[in-house]
């Protein structure tokens, strides 16, 4: 396997670096030349969250010379269960600043390039162009397709990882002669079908496991050693502690990496994934469902108006935090729909507004005329109405 680095003179190692990386240098597969390749490498980590934390940490420790970080978020207390690059004192800080501090403390010789922005079709090619390898640590489908297409167009390998609950995936896409993400998933799932980690949860250790697999693949690509996960999808089941592997082939009909591509420039990935633009404030509709703000609901509750609040979270979530209402978990709604009076005005709520939107659409399809979704759910209620309501 050839290294992905462009042919160029490799930097020399300093005396301090010879000492720091001594355990690498005695590996025949690495050696001094391999460590020089790592020092010359430029790797972009998209995201500094669950996957990006261990990924960036281990790449910095291994001696990768330049790490680019893409993120625009701030550290929240709920991140700390898995995003190990951040600490309690970082809550409220920009993730990029927190990550840079930890990475340079670990390895002062590291060059960190911060891209404080949301990766979009307008900036992706410009940002990715300066790197040898892209490592995708994102948690949403539009960005995954965006990263994939940009990597294919630029000829950059895409070291992919994803996690959900107790399961993870890893592969290397967009490598020469290998498949891309679209070869595996030609079409995104319908919006709302696959819950996010915020909705479905994730075992805190799992992103560490998958992120380290990604870091391993990045290092192998830099060194030109071993067998990378090109044409292979590694499946991780943390509960069973079982690893499986699926063979992947390049799709000759792939619109991006196939012999006759139809996608020759970056597109609108929100639209591609079926995600509608956020409604304007004066419209407040999503898929025909009114989006009620938490402030409006509070005003109506305080005025004593008759509003039926339907909480579609799980019982354990209701124990953590609730604002009242009838609890019928999302998956139980079809069997218990008779418990919901169609003559009442119904406001459906969940943690963030995603599950409740799906239930509101279901109720509307079944003849419920007055149904609204509580925009932002429990999280918005805690932020805007009552901070004593526990966020989780």
C-alpha positions as CSV (number, residue, x, y, z in Angstrom):
1,X,0.0,0.0,0.0
2,X,1.4,3.4,-1.0
3,X,1.2,6.4,1.4
4,X,-1.3,9.0,0.6
5,X,1.2,11.8,1.0
6,X,2.3,13.7,-2.1
7,X,5.9,13.1,-3.0
8,X,8.0,15.8,-1.3
9,X,11.0,16.1,0.9
10,X,10.1,14.8,4.4
11,X,10.9,16.9,7.5
12,X,13.7,15.8,9.8
13,X,13.0,14.7,13.3
14,X,14.4,16.8,16.2
15,X,16.3,15.2,19.1
16,X,13.2,15.7,21.3
17,X,11.0,13.9,18.6
18,X,13.4,11.0,18.4
19,X,12.9,10.5,22.2
20,X,9.1,11.1,22.1
21,X,8.4,8.7,19.3
22,X,11.0,6.0,20.2
23,X,8.4,3.3,20.5
24,X,7.4,4.0,16.9
25,X,10.9,4.2,15.6
26,X,11.7,0.6,16.7
27,X,8.7,-0.7,14.7
28,X,10.0,-1.8,11.3
29,X,6.6,-0.7,9.8
30,X,7.1,2.8,11.0
31,X,10.8,3.6,11.7
32,X,12.3,7.0,11.2
33,X,11.0,7.4,7.6
34,X,7.5,6.6,8.8
35,X,7.6,9.0,11.6
36,X,8.8,11.7,9.2
37,X,5.7,10.9,7.1
38,X,3.5,11.4,10.1
39,X,5.2,14.7,10.8
40,X,4.6,15.9,7.2
41,X,1.0,14.7,7.2
42,X,-2.0,17.1,7.2
43,X,-5.2,15.6,8.5
44,X,-8.6,17.2,8.8
45,X,-10.9,16.1,11.6
46,X,-14.5,17.1,10.9
47,X,-16.0,17.5,14.3
48,X,-14.4,17.6,17.8
49,X,-17.2,15.6,19.5
50,X,-17.5,12.0,20.4
51,X,-15.5,10.6,17.5
52,X,-13.3,13.6,17.0
53,X,-12.1,13.6,20.6
54,X,-10.2,10.3,20.6
55,X,-9.4,10.6,16.9
56,X,-7.6,13.9,17.4
57,X,-6.0,12.9,20.6
58,X,-4.3,9.8,19.2
59,X,-3.3,11.5,16.0
60,X,-1.7,14.3,18.0
61,X,0.1,11.8,20.2
62,X,1.3,9.7,17.2
63,X,3.1,12.8,15.8
64,X,0.8,13.9,12.9
65,X,2.3,17.3,12.1
66,X,-0.9,19.3,11.2
67,X,-4.4,18.7,12.5
68,X,-7.2,20.7,11.1
69,X,-10.4,20.9,13.2
70,X,-13.8,21.8,11.9
71,X,-16.4,22.7,14.6
72,X,-18.7,25.6,15.5
73,X,-20.3,24.3,18.7
74,X,-19.6,25.0,22.4
75,X,-19.1,22.5,25.1
76,X,-22.2,21.3,27.0
77,X,-22.4,19.3,30.1
78,X,-24.1,16.5,28.2
79,X,-21.0,16.2,26.0
80,X,-18.7,15.1,28.8
81,X,-19.9,11.5,29.0
82,X,-18.1,10.7,25.8
83,X,-16.2,13.8,24.4
84,X,-13.1,13.2,26.4
85,X,-11.1,16.1,24.9
86,X,-13.3,18.5,26.9
87,X,-13.6,18.8,30.7
88,X,-16.0,20.2,33.2
89,X,-14.3,23.6,33.3
90,X,-14.7,23.9,29.5
91,X,-18.5,24.0,29.6
92,X,-19.6,27.0,27.6
93,X,-16.2,27.3,25.8
94,X,-15.9,26.9,22.1
95,X,-15.0,23.3,21.3
96,X,-12.2,24.3,19.0
97,X,-10.5,26.3,21.8
98,X,-10.9,23.5,24.3
99,X,-9.6,20.9,21.8
100,X,-6.6,23.0,20.8
101,X,-5.6,23.5,24.4
102,X,-5.6,19.8,25.2
103,X,-3.9,18.7,21.9
104,X,-1.1,21.2,22.2
105,X,-0.6,20.4,25.9
106,X,-0.2,16.7,24.8
107,X,2.1,17.5,21.9
108,X,3.6,21.0,21.7
109,X,5.0,20.3,18.3
110,X,1.6,19.9,16.8
111,X,0.2,22.5,14.4
112,X,-3.6,23.0,15.0
113,X,-5.6,24.8,12.3
114,X,-9.1,25.8,13.5
115,X,-12.0,26.1,11.1
116,X,-14.8,27.6,13.2
117,X,-17.6,27.1,10.8
118,X,-20.3,24.7,9.7
119,X,-19.1,22.7,6.8
120,X,-21.2,23.6,3.8
121,X,-21.3,23.1,0.0
122,X,-19.9,26.7,-0.2
123,X,-16.8,26.1,1.9
124,X,-16.1,22.4,1.9
125,X,-13.8,22.2,-1.2
126,X,-11.8,25.1,0.0
127,X,-11.3,23.7,3.5
128,X,-10.6,20.1,2.5
129,X,-8.2,20.9,-0.3
130,X,-5.3,21.7,2.0
131,X,-5.3,18.3,3.7
132,X,-4.0,14.8,2.8
133,X,-6.7,12.8,4.6
134,X,-10.2,13.7,5.9
135,X,-11.6,12.0,9.0
136,X,-15.4,12.3,9.3
137,X,-16.6,12.4,12.9
138,X,-20.0,14.0,12.1
139,X,-23.4,12.8,13.3
140,X,-25.8,13.8,10.6
141,X,-26.5,12.6,7.1
142,X,-26.3,15.9,5.1
143,X,-22.7,16.4,6.3
144,X,-21.7,12.8,5.7
145,X,-22.8,13.0,2.1
146,X,-21.2,16.4,1.8
147,X,-17.8,15.1,3.1
148,X,-18.0,12.1,0.9
149,X,-18.7,14.0,-2.3
150,X,-16.1,16.6,-1.5
151,X,-13.5,13.9,-0.9
152,X,-14.3,12.2,-4.2
153,X,-14.1,15.4,-6.1
154,X,-10.8,16.3,-4.5
155,X,-9.3,12.7,-4.6
156,X,-8.9,12.7,-0.8
157,X,-9.5,9.5,1.3
158,X,-12.4,9.8,3.7
159,X,-11.9,7.9,7.0
160,X,-15.5,7.3,8.1
161,X,-16.9,6.4,11.5
162,X,-20.5,6.5,12.9
163,X,-22.0,5.5,16.2
164,X,-25.5,4.9,17.6
165,X,-26.5,3.5,21.0
166,X,-24.2,0.4,21.3
167,X,-23.2,0.0,17.7
168,X,-20.6,1.6,15.4
169,X,-19.3,1.5,11.9
170,X,-15.9,2.3,10.3
171,X,-14.5,2.3,6.8
172,X,-12.3,4.2,4.4
173,X,-14.1,5.7,1.5
174,X,-13.1,7.6,-1.6
175,X,-9.7,6.0,-1.8
176,X,-8.3,5.1,-5.2
177,X,-10.2,2.2,-6.7
178,X,-12.4,1.9,-3.6
179,X,-16.1,2.6,-3.0
180,X,-17.4,5.8,-1.5
181,X,-20.1,6.4,1.1
182,X,-22.8,6.7,-1.7
183,X,-21.8,3.2,-2.9
184,X,-22.9,1.9,0.5
185,X,-25.8,4.3,1.0
186,X,-27.1,5.6,-2.3
187,X,-30.0,7.3,-0.7
188,X,-30.4,8.9,2.7
189,X,-33.0,7.5,5.1
190,X,-36.3,9.5,5.3
191,X,-36.0,12.4,7.7
192,X,-36.7,11.4,11.3
193,X,-36.4,7.6,10.6
194,X,-33.0,7.3,12.2
195,X,-32.8,9.0,15.6
196,X,-29.7,11.0,16.4
197,X,-27.5,10.1,19.3
198,X,-29.2,13.0,21.2
199,X,-32.6,11.2,20.7
200,X,-31.5,7.6,20.9
201,X,-28.5,7.8,23.2
202,X,-25.0,6.4,22.9
203,X,-22.7,4.4,25.2
204,X,-20.0,6.9,26.2
205,X,-17.2,4.4,25.5
206,X,-18.3,3.5,22.0
207,X,-17.1,6.7,20.2
208,X,-13.7,6.1,21.9
209,X,-13.6,2.7,20.4
210,X,-14.7,3.7,16.9
211,X,-12.6,7.0,17.0
212,X,-9.5,5.0,17.7
213,X,-10.2,2.7,14.8
214,X,-10.5,5.8,12.6
215,X,-7.1,7.1,14.0
216,X,-5.5,3.7,13.2
217,X,-6.8,3.9,9.6
218,X,-5.5,7.4,9.2
219,X,-2.0,6.4,10.4
220,X,-1.9,3.4,8.1
221,X,-2.8,5.6,5.2
222,X,0.0,8.0,6.0
223,X,2.6,5.3,6.5
224,X,1.4,3.2,3.5
225,X,1.4,0.1,5.7
226,X,-1.0,-2.6,6.4
227,X,-4.5,-3.3,4.9
228,X,-6.8,-0.3,5.3
229,X,-10.6,-0.6,5.5
230,X,-11.0,0.2,1.8
231,X,-13.8,-1.9,0.4
232,X,-14.6,-3.1,3.9
233,X,-17.2,-2.0,6.4
234,X,-16.3,-2.8,10.0
235,X,-19.3,-3.3,12.3
236,X,-18.9,-2.9,16.0
237,X,-21.4,-4.3,18.6
238,X,-20.2,-3.1,21.9
239,X,-22.8,-5.0,24.0
240,X,-21.7,-8.4,22.5
241,X,-18.1,-7.1,22.0
242,X,-18.3,-8.5,18.5
243,X,-16.8,-7.3,15.3
244,X,-18.1,-8.2,11.9
245,X,-17.0,-7.2,8.4
246,X,-18.9,-6.6,5.2
247,X,-17.2,-6.4,1.8
248,X,-18.0,-3.3,-0.2
249,X,-17.7,-2.9,-3.9
250,X,-17.6,0.2,-6.0
251,X,-21.0,0.8,-7.5
252,X,-20.7,1.3,-11.3
253,X,-23.8,3.4,-11.2
254,X,-22.6,5.6,-8.4
255,X,-23.4,9.2,-9.3
256,X,-20.2,10.5,-7.7
257,X,-17.4,7.9,-8.0
258,X,-18.8,5.8,-10.9
259,X,-17.3,5.9,-14.4
260,X,-20.1,8.3,-15.5
261,X,-20.7,10.6,-12.6
262,X,-23.7,12.9,-12.6
263,X,-22.7,14.8,-9.4
264,X,-19.8,16.9,-10.5
265,X,-20.1,19.7,-8.0
266,X,-21.4,19.9,-4.4
267,X,-25.2,20.1,-4.1
268,X,-27.8,21.2,-1.5
269,X,-27.4,18.3,1.0
270,X,-30.2,19.4,3.3
271,X,-32.5,19.1,0.3
272,X,-30.9,15.8,-0.8
273,X,-31.7,14.4,2.6
274,X,-35.3,15.6,2.5
275,X,-34.8,18.2,5.3
276,X,-37.0,21.2,4.7
277,X,-35.6,24.7,5.4
278,X,-36.6,26.0,8.8
279,X,-39.9,27.7,8.6
280,X,-40.0,31.5,8.9
281,X,-41.3,32.9,12.2
282,X,-44.5,34.1,10.6
283,X,-45.2,30.7,9.1
284,X,-44.3,28.3,11.9
285,X,-45.2,25.2,10.0
286,X,-43.2,22.0,9.3
287,X,-44.7,19.4,7.0
288,X,-48.0,21.0,7.7
289,X,-47.7,20.8,11.5
290,X,-47.8,24.1,13.5
291,X,-44.7,24.6,15.6
292,X,-45.7,26.0,19.0
293,X,-43.0,27.7,21.0
294,X,-42.5,26.9,24.6
295,X,-43.3,30.5,25.5
296,X,-46.7,30.3,23.8
297,X,-47.5,27.0,25.6
298,X,-46.5,28.5,28.9
299,X,-48.7,31.5,28.3
300,X,-51.7,29.3,27.4
301,X,-51.1,27.0,30.4
302,X,-50.9,30.0,32.8
303,X,-54.2,31.3,31.2
304,X,-55.8,28.0,32.1
305,X,-56.6,27.1,28.5
306,X,-57.5,23.5,27.7
307,X,-54.5,22.1,26.0
308,X,-53.8,18.3,25.9
309,X,-50.0,17.8,26.2
310,X,-48.8,14.5,24.8
311,X,-45.4,13.4,26.0
312,X,-44.0,10.8,23.6
313,X,-40.7,10.1,25.3
314,X,-39.7,7.0,27.2
315,X,-40.7,6.5,30.9
316,X,-37.1,6.8,32.1
317,X,-36.9,10.2,30.3
318,X,-40.1,11.3,32.0
319,X,-38.5,10.5,35.4
320,X,-35.6,12.8,34.6
321,X,-37.7,15.8,33.5
322,X,-41.2,16.6,32.6
323,X,-43.6,19.5,32.3
324,X,-46.7,17.4,32.9
325,X,-49.0,15.9,30.3
326,X,-49.9,12.3,29.3
327,X,-47.0,10.0,28.7
328,X,-47.4,7.6,25.7
329,X,-44.0,6.6,24.2
330,X,-43.6,7.1,20.5
331,X,-43.7,3.4,19.6
332,X,-46.9,2.9,21.7
333,X,-48.9,5.7,20.1
334,X,-50.5,3.6,17.3
335,X,-51.8,1.0,19.8
336,X,-52.9,3.6,22.3
337,X,-54.3,6.2,20.0
338,X,-57.8,5.7,21.5
339,X,-56.5,7.4,24.7
340,X,-56.0,10.6,22.7
341,X,-59.2,12.7,22.3
342,X,-59.4,14.0,18.8
343,X,-61.8,16.8,19.9
344,X,-59.1,18.4,22.0
345,X,-56.2,20.7,21.0
346,X,-53.1,18.5,21.2
347,X,-49.5,19.6,21.7
348,X,-47.0,16.8,21.3
349,X,-43.7,17.2,23.0
350,X,-40.4,15.2,23.4
351,X,-36.8,16.0,24.3
352,X,-36.0,18.2,21.4
353,X,-39.0,18.2,19.0
354,X,-37.9,15.5,16.5
355,X,-40.0,12.5,17.8
356,X,-42.9,14.7,18.6
357,X,-42.9,16.0,15.1
358,X,-43.3,12.5,13.8
359,X,-46.1,11.7,16.2
360,X,-47.9,15.0,15.3
361,X,-47.7,14.0,11.6
362,X,-49.0,10.6,12.4
363,X,-52.0,12.0,14.3
364,X,-52.8,14.5,11.5
365,X,-52.8,11.6,9.0
366,X,-55.3,9.8,11.3
367,X,-57.8,12.6,11.4
368,X,-56.7,14.7,14.3
369,X,-57.4,18.3,13.2
370,X,-55.9,20.3,16.0
371,X,-52.4,19.1,16.7
372,X,-49.1,21.0,17.1
373,X,-45.5,20.2,17.8
374,X,-43.7,21.8,20.7
375,X,-40.6,23.2,19.1
376,X,-37.5,22.4,21.0
377,X,-39.2,20.2,23.5
378,X,-37.9,19.8,27.0
379,X,-34.5,21.4,26.1
380,X,-36.2,24.6,24.9
381,X,-38.4,24.6,28.0
382,X,-35.4,24.4,30.3
383,X,-33.6,27.1,28.3
384,X,-36.4,29.6,28.0
385,X,-39.0,28.8,30.7
386,X,-37.7,26.9,33.7
387,X,-33.9,26.1,34.2
388,X,-34.9,23.8,37.0
389,X,-36.3,21.3,34.4
390,X,-33.3,19.0,34.0
391,X,-31.6,18.9,30.5
392,X,-30.2,15.5,29.5
